[in-house]
């Protein structure tokens, strides 16, 4: 079986080389860098990486090789050195290889905050990506990398999506088989939501049918938001269309209508967008705002519905263990713990605000007392 697989692989590699030479290279020999054409005839692993990416379909592999080789010649990939890249671009640390993940894959860091939209530097940034990937490919032939998109300190509007798409395309076409995974770190969103993924409703038996969504505005502008659901006839959402001041939080209460039951198939969509400082936040202004706001300025967050069954009393025998809880019980405890932690956090915030106001009041009192003493001293002296 293994021998047959090896023979089939060798046959595909040979066919790919022969057809690429006759169908692509012969007619236009100047279309590619001769060093790439020569390497294709000698490096089995390189040919195999393209074949695997195209599921061993030779026709698709040839198209991919054609696109990849044209790009390599256009970018002068084989001639890229550190001196080919502007010094400032290397020194700011915007793109580099450093460290390993848990699987032992090299980490390829992209610090997105340094990649603002600028057509003047786009070519240099692309060359820097090509420089690092080619350097890694020659040193660690065949070993995958994990791409880390570091979005910390990055605003939504400053992300250069064209550059991000170029990086993704590098692993799709130019460097197949080298991508282990992509990790997005500290993705900016204009609102923090709690819960993050699921809305938990009590069962009919428990009677706890309301649930709460807490939105926190993490921007410096007012944020408009609205909540939609796949089953609007089943749920009451208050408020469903409103705004949130910078740094503030809004509690959104979601409850089913009457005796209607919650379904795990139901979904909620939270839409949010930053507003201009001069914009009003009344119902009419919000309606107009949602009509005019560009689609690419709207952030979306989806939530699933989850029904938490009530805990029923159970009788423990000597064979039972109080520590062998079911997954459902563990989940319920986890939810309760999260709610307690959230309540505790809010109480801590309130205590901190109270302490701050007390300190402010004490300072004002001391100033007033000093003023009164000075006044009477001047009056009677």
C-alpha positions, 0 to 999 in steps of 0.5 A: 500500500505504501509502495503504491502511494509512493509510486503514485506520488512520483508519477504525479510529480513527474507529470506536473514537471513535464506539463509545466515545462511544455505548456507554460515554460516553452512558449514564454521562457522569460515569464518566470525566474529561471532559478524557480524553473530549475528548482521545480525540476529538482525539489520534489518536496516543493512540487508535492506542496503545490499538489497537496494544496490542490488535492493532487489535481494536476490541472489546478496545480499547474495554474497555481504554479503559474500564478506563484512563479509570476508573483515570485519574479515580480517581487524578485523573491530570490534576490530579496535581502535585508538591504532590499527592505527599508531600514525603518520597516525592519526596525519598528518590529512590524513583521518578524519570526519569534518563538514557537507554539505548543506544537513546535511551530514557528510563530510569524508575528504581524503587528497590525498597528504598524500597517496603516493604509498607505499605498506608498509603503505597500510594496515594501511591506509585501516585500518584507512578508516575502523576505521572511517567508522565503528565508524561513522556507529555505531554512526550515523546508516544509515545517509549518508556521503559525501566523499571529495577527497582533491587533492590540492597540489597533483601531477598527478603521486603521486595519489595512484589510488589503494587506491582511488579504495579501498575507492570507493569499501568500499561504493560499498560493505562494507558500502552500503547506506552510500554514499551520493556523492563524491566531488573531490576538486582541481583536478590537471591537467597539462593544464588550458583550456578556455573555459572549456566545450564548444566552441562557434561559431558565426552563418553564419548570424553573420559572426563570425565563428572563436573561440579561445582555450587558454591553460595555462601550470601550470606545471614546465615542457614543455607540449606537446598537440594536438587537435583532432575533430570528424569532421576533414574535417570541421575544421582548427585548428592552432596549432593542435600539438605543445608544451607549455613552463612552465607557458606560454599560447598558443592560438589555433584558430579553424575555419570551412572550407569554407562554412561548418556549425558548428554542435552541435554534433561536439566534440573536444578532447585536449590531453596533456602530460608532456615532459622530460626536455631534449626532443626536441619540433620540429615536428619530436620530437613531433611525436615520443613523442606521439608514445612513451608516456604511455597512463596513462600519457596523460590527456584528455579534451573534448569540445562541439560545441555551435552556438551563434545566432546573436542578432536581433533588437526587438521592445519593447512595454509597456508590455515588460520589458528591464530586462526580457531578454531571456535565449539566450540573457543572455547567449550571455551577459555572453559569452561577459562578460567572454571574456571581463574579460579574455581580462582584465586579460591579460591586467593586466598581461601585465601591471604588466610585464611592471611595473616590467621591468620599475623597473628593468630598473630604478635599472640598470640605478641607478647602472650605474649612481653610477658607472659613478660617482664613476669612475669620482670621482676616476679619478679626486681625 
